[in-house]
């Protein structure tokens, strides 16, 4: 299945794009999605370990199974005061 992912902050800057598209098999998990992103978009690979994944507006763990209709986003760590 093809999934579209929104990028934020440093991820958007690293990729020079607001969105990316990745092809993953049906039933893939977030962990498998991370591998697919790293392979297809090497500029994002250094950030993926610290990046949260949101599906359908909720943060999801690496074992979460993706659904093709979910809106996906990669959220990098944020800091503030």
N, CA, C and O atoms as a GROMACS GRO file, in nm:
protein
  324
    1UNK      N    1   0.085  -0.116   0.000
    1UNK     CA    2   0.000   0.000   0.000
    1UNK      C    3   0.089   0.123   0.000
    1UNK      O    4   0.200   0.121   0.054
    2UNK      N    5   0.041   0.226  -0.060
    2UNK     CA    6   0.116   0.350  -0.065
    2UNK      C    7   0.062   0.444   0.043
    2UNK      O    8  -0.059   0.468   0.051
    3UNK      N    9   0.153   0.496   0.127
    3UNK     CA   10   0.112   0.587   0.233
    3UNK      C   11   0.179   0.722   0.214
    3UNK      O   12   0.295   0.731   0.174
    4UNK      N   13   0.103   0.826   0.243
    4UNK     CA   14   0.155   0.962   0.237
    4UNK      C   15   0.178   1.009   0.380
    4UNK      O   16   0.096   0.985   0.468
    5UNK      N   17   0.291   1.074   0.402
    5UNK     CA   18   0.332   1.114   0.537
    5UNK      C   19   0.365   1.262   0.537
    5UNK      O   20   0.442   1.309   0.454
    6UNK      N   21   0.307   1.334   0.632
    6UNK     CA   22   0.340   1.475   0.649
    6UNK      C   23   0.466   1.488   0.732
    6UNK      O   24   0.488   1.411   0.827
    7UNK      N   25   0.550   1.584   0.697
    7UNK     CA   26   0.675   1.610   0.768
    7UNK      C   27   0.667   1.744   0.839
    7UNK      O   28   0.604   1.838   0.789
    8UNK      N   29   0.730   1.753   0.954
    8UNK     CA   30   0.730   1.876   1.031
    8UNK      C   31   0.872   1.915   1.069
    8UNK      O   32   0.962   1.831   1.078
    9UNK      N   33   0.891   2.045   1.092
    9UNK     CA   34   1.013   2.105   1.145
    9UNK      C   35   1.138   2.058   1.070
    9UNK      O   36   1.145   2.069   0.948
   10UNK      N   37   1.238   2.006   1.145
   10UNK     CA   38   1.367   1.969   1.086
   10UNK      C   39   1.353   1.861   0.979
   10UNK      O   40   1.436   1.853   0.888
   11UNK      N   41   1.251   1.778   0.989
   11UNK     CA   42   1.230   1.673   0.888
   11UNK      C   43   1.192   1.736   0.754
   11UNK      O   44   1.241   1.696   0.649
   12UNK      N   45   1.104   1.835   0.760
   12UNK     CA   46   1.062   1.907   0.640
   12UNK      C   47   1.184   1.977   0.578
   12UNK      O   48   1.201   1.975   0.456
   13UNK      N   49   1.266   2.037   0.661
   13UNK     CA   50   1.384   2.106   0.610
   13UNK      C   51   1.485   2.008   0.550
   13UNK      O   52   1.542   2.035   0.444
   14UNK      N   53   1.505   1.895   0.615
   14UNK     CA   54   1.601   1.796   0.565
   14UNK      C   55   1.558   1.739   0.429
   14UNK      O   56   1.641   1.716   0.342
   15UNK      N   57   1.428   1.717   0.412
   15UNK     CA   58   1.377   1.658   0.289
   15UNK      C   59   1.340   1.763   0.186
   15UNK      O   60   1.321   1.731   0.068
   16UNK      N   61   1.328   1.890   0.229
   16UNK     CA   62   1.286   1.999   0.141
   16UNK      C   63   1.149   1.972   0.080
   16UNK      O   64   1.124   1.998  -0.037
   17UNK      N   65   1.062   1.917   0.165
   17UNK     CA   66   0.927   1.884   0.121
   17UNK      C   67   0.836   1.873   0.243
   17UNK      O   68   0.881   1.838   0.352
   18UNK      N   69   0.708   1.902   0.224
   18UNK     CA   70   0.610   1.890   0.332
   18UNK      C   71   0.555   1.748   0.345
   18UNK      O   72   0.502   1.712   0.450
   19UNK      N   73   0.568   1.669   0.240
   19UNK     CA   74   0.511   1.534   0.238
   19UNK      C   75   0.603   1.439   0.162
   19UNK      O   76   0.676   1.478   0.071
   20UNK      N   77   0.597   1.313   0.202
   20UNK     CA   78   0.665   1.207   0.129
   20UNK      C   79   0.566   1.093   0.110
   20UNK      O   80   0.464   1.086   0.178
   21UNK      N   81   0.596   1.006   0.017
   21UNK     CA   82   0.514   0.888  -0.009
   21UNK      C   83   0.604   0.764  -0.001
   21UNK      O   84   0.714   0.762  -0.056
   22UNK      N   85   0.555   0.662   0.068
   22UNK     CA   86   0.632   0.539   0.085
   22UNK      C   87   0.541   0.421   0.053
   22UNK      O   88   0.422   0.420   0.087
   23UNK      N   89   0.596   0.322  -0.014
   23UNK     CA   90   0.525   0.198  -0.045
   23UNK      C   91   0.561   0.094   0.060
   23UNK      O   92   0.679   0.062   0.078
   24UNK      N   93   0.461   0.041   0.130
   24UNK     CA   94   0.481  -0.065   0.230
   24UNK      C   95   0.376  -0.173   0.206
   24UNK      O   96   0.267  -0.144   0.156
   25UNK      N   97   0.406  -0.297   0.242
   25UNK     CA   98   0.307  -0.403   0.228
   25UNK      C   99   0.187  -0.382   0.320
   25UNK      O  100   0.200  -0.321   0.427
   26UNK      N  101   0.071  -0.431   0.281
   26UNK     CA  102  -0.048  -0.428   0.368
   26UNK      C  103  -0.011  -0.496   0.499
   26UNK      O  104   0.061  -0.595   0.501
   27UNK      N  105  -0.060  -0.442   0.609
   27UNK     CA  106  -0.034  -0.499   0.740
   27UNK      C  107   0.099  -0.459   0.801
   27UNK      O  108   0.140  -0.515   0.903
   28UNK      N  109   0.169  -0.363   0.739
   28UNK     CA  110   0.297  -0.318   0.792
   28UNK      C  111   0.279  -0.244   0.923
   28UNK      O  112   0.175  -0.183   0.949
   29UNK      N  113   0.382  -0.249   1.004
   29UNK     CA  114   0.382  -0.177   1.131
   29UNK      C  115   0.457  -0.044   1.115
   29UNK      O  116   0.519  -0.019   1.012
   30UNK      N  117   0.450   0.038   1.217
   30UNK     CA  118   0.524   0.164   1.218
   30UNK      C  119   0.674   0.136   1.208
   30UNK      O  120   0.746   0.208   1.139
   31UNK      N  121   0.722   0.033   1.275
   31UNK     CA  122   0.864  -0.003   1.266
   31UNK      C  123   0.904  -0.033   1.122
   31UNK      O  124   1.011   0.009   1.077
   32UNK      N  125   0.821  -0.105   1.050
   32UNK     CA  126   0.849  -0.136   0.909
   32UNK      C  127   0.840  -0.010   0.823
   32UNK      O  128   0.915   0.005   0.727
   33UNK      N  129   0.750   0.079   0.859
   33UNK     CA  130   0.740   0.207   0.788
   33UNK      C  131   0.870   0.286   0.805
   33UNK      O  132   0.920   0.343   0.709
   34UNK      N  133   0.923   0.289   0.926
   34UNK     CA  134   1.049   0.360   0.951
   34UNK      C  135   1.160   0.307   0.859
   34UNK      O  136   1.238   0.384   0.804
   35UNK      N  137   1.168   0.175   0.845
   35UNK     CA  138   1.268   0.114   0.757
   35UNK      C  139   1.248   0.157   0.613
   35UNK      O  140   1.344   0.188   0.542
   36UNK      N  141   1.123   0.159   0.570
   36UNK     CA  142   1.092   0.201   0.433
   36UNK      C  143   1.127   0.347   0.408
   36UNK      O  144   1.175   0.382   0.301
   37UNK      N  145   1.102   0.431   0.508
   37UNK     CA  146   1.136   0.573   0.496
   37UNK      C  147   1.287   0.589   0.486
   37UNK      O  148   1.337   0.663   0.400
   38UNK      N  149   1.360   0.522   0.573
   38UNK     CA  150   1.507   0.532   0.572
   38UNK      C  151   1.566   0.489   0.438
   38UNK      O  152   1.662   0.550   0.389
   39UNK      N  153   1.508   0.386   0.380
   39UNK     CA  154   1.557   0.336   0.251
   39UNK      C  155   1.524   0.432   0.137
   39UNK      O  156   1.608   0.460   0.052
   40UNK      N  157   1.401   0.483   0.136
   40UNK     CA  158   1.356   0.568   0.026
   40UNK      C  159   1.403   0.714   0.039
   40UNK      O  160   1.419   0.784  -0.061
   41UNK      N  161   1.425   0.758   0.162
   41UNK     CA  162   1.460   0.897   0.188
   41UNK      C  163   1.579   0.904   0.285
   41UNK      O  164   1.560   0.932   0.403
   42UNK      N  165   1.699   0.879   0.236
   42UNK     CA  166   1.818   0.873   0.322
   42UNK      C  167   1.841   1.001   0.405
   42UNK      O  168   1.899   0.993   0.513
   43UNK      N  169   1.797   1.115   0.358
   43UNK     CA  170   1.816   1.240   0.433
   43UNK      C  171   1.739   1.237   0.565
   43UNK      O  172   1.775   1.310   0.658
   44UNK      N  173   1.635   1.156   0.574
   44UNK     CA  174   1.554   1.148   0.696
   44UNK      C  175   1.604   1.041   0.793
   44UNK      O  176   1.570   1.044   0.911
   45UNK      N  177   1.684   0.949   0.745
   45UNK     CA  178   1.728   0.835   0.826
   45UNK      C  179   1.790   0.874   0.960
   45UNK      O  180   1.758   0.811   1.061
   46UNK      N  181   1.876   0.977   0.967
   46UNK     CA  182   1.937   1.010   1.097
   46UNK      C  183   1.838   1.057   1.203
   46UNK      O  184   1.868   1.053   1.322
   47UNK      N  185   1.721   1.100   1.162
   47UNK     CA  186   1.623   1.155   1.254
   47UNK      C  187   1.519   1.054   1.303
   47UNK      O  188   1.451   1.078   1.402
   48UNK      N  189   1.508   0.941   1.235
   48UNK     CA  190   1.394   0.852   1.257
   48UNK      C  191   1.388   0.789   1.396
   48UNK      O  192   1.279   0.766   1.447
   49UNK      N  193   1.501   0.760   1.457
   49UNK     CA  194   1.500   0.696   1.589
   49UNK      C  195   1.435   0.785   1.695
   49UNK      O  196   1.372   0.734   1.788
   50UNK      N  197   1.449   0.916   1.681
   50UNK     CA  198   1.394   1.009   1.780
   50UNK      C  199   1.261   1.070   1.738
   50UNK      O  200   1.206   1.155   1.807
   51UNK      N  201   1.209   1.027   1.624
   51UNK     CA  202   1.087   1.084   1.568
   51UNK      C  203   0.964   1.005   1.609
   51UNK      O  204   0.965   0.882   1.605
   52UNK      N  205   0.859   1.076   1.648
   52UNK     CA  206   0.730   1.011   1.681
   52UNK      C  207   0.648   1.000   1.553
   52UNK      O  208   0.657   1.084   1.464
   53UNK      N  209   0.568   0.896   1.546
   53UNK     CA  210   0.478   0.877   1.433
   53UNK      C  211   0.336   0.896   1.483
   53UNK      O  212   0.297   0.841   1.586
   54UNK      N  213   0.260   0.974   1.410
   54UNK     CA  214   0.119   0.994   1.441
   54UNK      C  215   0.036   0.932   1.328
   54UNK      O  216   0.066   0.949   1.210
   55UNK      N  217  -0.067   0.859   1.367
   55UNK     CA  218  -0.162   0.800   1.272
   55UNK      C  219  -0.302   0.841   1.317
   55UNK      O  220  -0.340   0.820   1.432
   56UNK      N  221  -0.377   0.898   1.226
   56UNK     CA  222  -0.513   0.943   1.256
   56UNK      C  223  -0.513   1.037   1.378
   56UNK      O  224  -0.598   1.027   1.467
   57UNK      N  225  -0.414   1.128   1.380
   57UNK     CA  226  -0.403   1.233   1.482
   57UNK      C  227  -0.364   1.184   1.621
   57UNK      O  228  -0.379   1.259   1.718
   58UNK      N  229  -0.314   1.061   1.634
   58UNK     CA  230  -0.270   1.007   1.762
   58UNK      C  231  -0.129   0.950   1.747
   58UNK      O  232  -0.097   0.887   1.646
   59UNK      N  233  -0.044   0.974   1.849
   59UNK     CA  234   0.087   0.910   1.847
   59UNK      C  235   0.068   0.760   1.862
   59UNK      O  236  -0.014   0.714   1.940
   60UNK      N  237   0.146   0.684   1.784
   60UNK     CA  238   0.133   0.538   1.786
   60UNK      C  239   0.270   0.474   1.808
   60UNK      O  240   0.372   0.530   1.768
   61UNK      N  241   0.272   0.356   1.872
   61UNK     CA  242   0.398   0.285   1.896
   61UNK      C  243   0.446   0.212   1.770
   61UNK      O  244   0.372   0.201   1.672
   62UNK      N  245   0.568   0.163   1.775
   62UNK     CA  246   0.627   0.094   1.660
   62UNK      C  247   0.551  -0.033   1.621
   62UNK      O  248   0.558  -0.074   1.506
   63UNK      N  249   0.479  -0.095   1.713
   63UNK     CA  250   0.407  -0.218   1.680
   63UNK      C  251   0.268  -0.191   1.621
   63UNK      O  252   0.198  -0.285   1.583
   64UNK      N  253   0.228  -0.065   1.612
   64UNK     CA  254   0.098  -0.029   1.555
   64UNK      C  255   0.093  -0.071   1.408
   64UNK      O  256   0.185  -0.042   1.332
   65UNK      N  257  -0.015  -0.138   1.369
   65UNK     CA  258  -0.034  -0.180   1.231
   65UNK      C  259  -0.100  -0.066   1.154
   65UNK      O  260  -0.202  -0.011   1.195
   66UNK      N  261  -0.039  -0.030   1.041
   66UNK     CA  262  -0.088   0.081   0.961
   66UNK      C  263  -0.214   0.044   0.884
   66UNK      O  264  -0.232  -0.069   0.840
   67UNK      N  265  -0.301   0.143   0.870
   67UNK     CA  266  -0.422   0.131   0.789
   67UNK      C  267  -0.408   0.232   0.677
   67UNK      O  268  -0.373   0.347   0.702
   68UNK      N  269  -0.433   0.191   0.555
   68UNK     CA  270  -0.411   0.277   0.439
   68UNK      C  271  -0.481   0.411   0.444
   68UNK      O  272  -0.434   0.507   0.385
   69UNK      N  273  -0.593   0.418   0.513
   69UNK     CA  274  -0.669   0.543   0.518
   69UNK      C  275  -0.622   0.638   0.628
   69UNK      O  276  -0.668   0.752   0.634
   70UNK      N  277  -0.530   0.594   0.716
   70UNK     CA  278  -0.480   0.680   0.823
   70UNK      C  279  -0.401   0.797   0.767
   70UNK      O  280  -0.324   0.781   0.672
   71UNK      N  281  -0.421   0.914   0.825
   71UNK     CA  282  -0.334   1.027   0.795
   71UNK      C  283  -0.210   1.010   0.884
   71UNK      O  284  -0.221   1.002   1.006
   72UNK      N  285  -0.092   1.005   0.821
   72UNK     CA  286   0.033   0.981   0.895
   72UNK      C  287   0.117   1.108   0.899
   72UNK      O  288   0.116   1.189   0.806
   73UNK      N  289   0.190   1.123   1.009
   73UNK     CA  290   0.280   1.236   1.025
   73UNK      C  291   0.403   1.193   1.103
   73UNK      O  292   0.395   1.107   1.191
   74UNK      N  293   0.516   1.253   1.070
   74UNK     CA  294   0.640   1.234   1.147
   74UNK      C  295   0.664   1.361   1.226
   74UNK      O  296   0.672   1.470   1.170
   75UNK      N  297   0.675   1.346   1.359
   75UNK     CA  298   0.692   1.458   1.448
   75UNK      C  299   0.828   1.446   1.517
   75UNK      O  300   0.849   1.354   1.596
   76UNK      N  301   0.921   1.538   1.489
   76UNK     CA  302   1.051   1.532   1.554
   76UNK      C  303   1.040   1.579   1.699
   76UNK      O  304   0.940   1.640   1.737
   77UNK      N  305   1.142   1.552   1.780
   77UNK     CA  306   1.140   1.600   1.916
   77UNK      C  307   1.136   1.753   1.919
   77UNK      O  308   1.192   1.819   1.832
   78UNK      N  309   1.070   1.807   2.017
   78UNK     CA  310   1.062   1.952   2.030
   78UNK      C  311   1.118   1.993   2.166
   78UNK      O  312   1.118   1.915   2.261
   79UNK      N  313   1.166   2.113   2.171
   79UNK     CA  314   1.216   2.166   2.298
   79UNK      C  315   1.159   2.306   2.316
   79UNK      O  316   1.117   2.371   2.220
   80UNK      N  317   1.158   2.348   2.433
   80UNK     CA  318   1.105   2.481   2.459
   80UNK      C  319   1.122   2.515   2.606
   80UNK      O  320   1.172   2.436   2.686
   81UNK      N  321   1.079   2.634   2.638
   81UNK     CA  322   1.100   2.674   2.776
   81UNK      C  323   0.982   2.741   2.836
   81UNK      O  324   0.987   2.780   2.953
   0.00000   0.00000   0.00000
